[in-house]
Amino acid sequence: MTTSDDIEAADRAGRRRARMTSALAVIFLLQQAVFFVAPPVHLARPVDQVKVGAWVCLSVVLIAFLATGGMWR
């Protein structure tokens, strides 16, 4: 049998997941906008490599978040 504390904890976790998902989506969309607005690069500068690496990391985090159903603590 579940207690009211368990239910409240589940509600808090659900709200936290919703906020985290919204924040990650906004960050991802802003990062995509920067990619589309920026001129094409040839990865000649280290900063361009960091930019691509950051995009890959954020994409992996979003995919992992979606694959696990947002069950991070």
CNS distance restraints for C-alpha pairs under 8 A (distance, minus, plus):
assign (resid   2 and name CA) (resid   6 and name CA) 6.18 0.50 0.50
assign (resid   2 and name CA) (resid   7 and name CA) 7.18 0.50 0.50
assign (resid   3 and name CA) (resid   7 and name CA) 6.56 0.50 0.50
assign (resid   4 and name CA) (resid   8 and name CA) 6.07 0.50 0.50
assign (resid   5 and name CA) (resid   9 and name CA) 6.09 0.50 0.50
assign (resid   6 and name CA) (resid  10 and name CA) 6.18 0.50 0.50
assign (resid   7 and name CA) (resid  11 and name CA) 6.21 0.50 0.50
assign (resid   8 and name CA) (resid  12 and name CA) 6.20 0.50 0.50
assign (resid   9 and name CA) (resid  13 and name CA) 6.16 0.50 0.50
assign (resid  10 and name CA) (resid  14 and name CA) 6.11 0.50 0.50
assign (resid  11 and name CA) (resid  15 and name CA) 6.28 0.50 0.50
assign (resid  12 and name CA) (resid  16 and name CA) 6.15 0.50 0.50
assign (resid  13 and name CA) (resid  17 and name CA) 6.09 0.50 0.50
assign (resid  14 and name CA) (resid  18 and name CA) 6.24 0.50 0.50
assign (resid  15 and name CA) (resid  19 and name CA) 6.30 0.50 0.50
assign (resid  16 and name CA) (resid  20 and name CA) 6.08 0.50 0.50
assign (resid  17 and name CA) (resid  21 and name CA) 5.99 0.50 0.50
assign (resid  17 and name CA) (resid  70 and name CA) 6.23 0.50 0.50
assign (resid  17 and name CA) (resid  71 and name CA) 7.84 0.50 0.50
assign (resid  18 and name CA) (resid  22 and name CA) 6.20 0.50 0.50
assign (resid  19 and name CA) (resid  23 and name CA) 6.17 0.50 0.50
assign (resid  20 and name CA) (resid  24 and name CA) 6.09 0.50 0.50
assign (resid  21 and name CA) (resid  25 and name CA) 6.08 0.50 0.50
assign (resid  21 and name CA) (resid  70 and name CA) 7.98 0.50 0.50
assign (resid  22 and name CA) (resid  26 and name CA) 6.27 0.50 0.50
assign (resid  23 and name CA) (resid  27 and name CA) 6.21 0.50 0.50
assign (resid  24 and name CA) (resid  28 and name CA) 6.01 0.50 0.50
assign (resid  24 and name CA) (resid  62 and name CA) 7.29 0.50 0.50
assign (resid  25 and name CA) (resid  29 and name CA) 6.10 0.50 0.50
assign (resid  26 and name CA) (resid  30 and name CA) 6.11 0.50 0.50
assign (resid  27 and name CA) (resid  31 and name CA) 6.11 0.50 0.50
assign (resid  28 and name CA) (resid  32 and name CA) 6.19 0.50 0.50
assign (resid  28 and name CA) (resid  58 and name CA) 7.17 0.50 0.50
assign (resid  28 and name CA) (resid  59 and name CA) 7.80 0.50 0.50
assign (resid  29 and name CA) (resid  33 and name CA) 6.20 0.50 0.50
assign (resid  30 and name CA) (resid  34 and name CA) 6.37 0.50 0.50
assign (resid  31 and name CA) (resid  35 and name CA) 6.42 0.50 0.50
assign (resid  31 and name CA) (resid  55 and name CA) 7.39 0.50 0.50
assign (resid  32 and name CA) (resid  36 and name CA) 6.33 0.50 0.50
assign (resid  33 and name CA) (resid  37 and name CA) 6.14 0.50 0.50
assign (resid  34 and name CA) (resid  38 and name CA) 5.93 0.50 0.50
assign (resid  41 and name CA) (resid  48 and name CA) 7.23 0.50 0.50
assign (resid  43 and name CA) (resid  48 and name CA) 5.27 0.50 0.50
assign (resid  43 and name CA) (resid  49 and name CA) 5.70 0.50 0.50
assign (resid  44 and name CA) (resid  48 and name CA) 7.12 0.50 0.50
assign (resid  44 and name CA) (resid  49 and name CA) 7.94 0.50 0.50
assign (resid  45 and name CA) (resid  49 and name CA) 6.84 0.50 0.50
assign (resid  46 and name CA) (resid  50 and name CA) 6.34 0.50 0.50
assign (resid  47 and name CA) (resid  51 and name CA) 6.20 0.50 0.50
assign (resid  48 and name CA) (resid  52 and name CA) 6.33 0.50 0.50
assign (resid  49 and name CA) (resid  53 and name CA) 6.04 0.50 0.50
assign (resid  50 and name CA) (resid  54 and name CA) 6.01 0.50 0.50
assign (resid  51 and name CA) (resid  55 and name CA) 6.33 0.50 0.50
assign (resid  52 and name CA) (resid  56 and name CA) 6.26 0.50 0.50
assign (resid  53 and name CA) (resid  57 and name CA) 6.17 0.50 0.50
assign (resid  54 and name CA) (resid  58 and name CA) 6.12 0.50 0.50
assign (resid  55 and name CA) (resid  59 and name CA) 6.06 0.50 0.50
assign (resid  56 and name CA) (resid  60 and name CA) 6.17 0.50 0.50
assign (resid  57 and name CA) (resid  61 and name CA) 6.21 0.50 0.50
assign (resid  58 and name CA) (resid  62 and name CA) 6.18 0.50 0.50
assign (resid  59 and name CA) (resid  63 and name CA) 6.16 0.50 0.50
assign (resid  60 and name CA) (resid  64 and name CA) 6.03 0.50 0.50
assign (resid  61 and name CA) (resid  65 and name CA) 6.03 0.50 0.50
assign (resid  62 and name CA) (resid  66 and name CA) 6.16 0.50 0.50
assign (resid  63 and name CA) (resid  67 and name CA) 5.94 0.50 0.50
assign (resid  64 and name CA) (resid  68 and name CA) 6.09 0.50 0.50
assign (resid  65 and name CA) (resid  69 and name CA) 6.14 0.50 0.50
assign (resid  65 and name CA) (resid  70 and name CA) 4.95 0.50 0.50
assign (resid  65 and name CA) (resid  71 and name CA) 7.55 0.50 0.50
assign (resid  65 and name CA) (resid  72 and name CA) 7.71 0.50 0.50
assign (resid  66 and name CA) (resid  70 and name CA) 6.09 0.50 0.50
assign (resid  68 and name CA) (resid  72 and name CA) 7.96 0.50 0.50
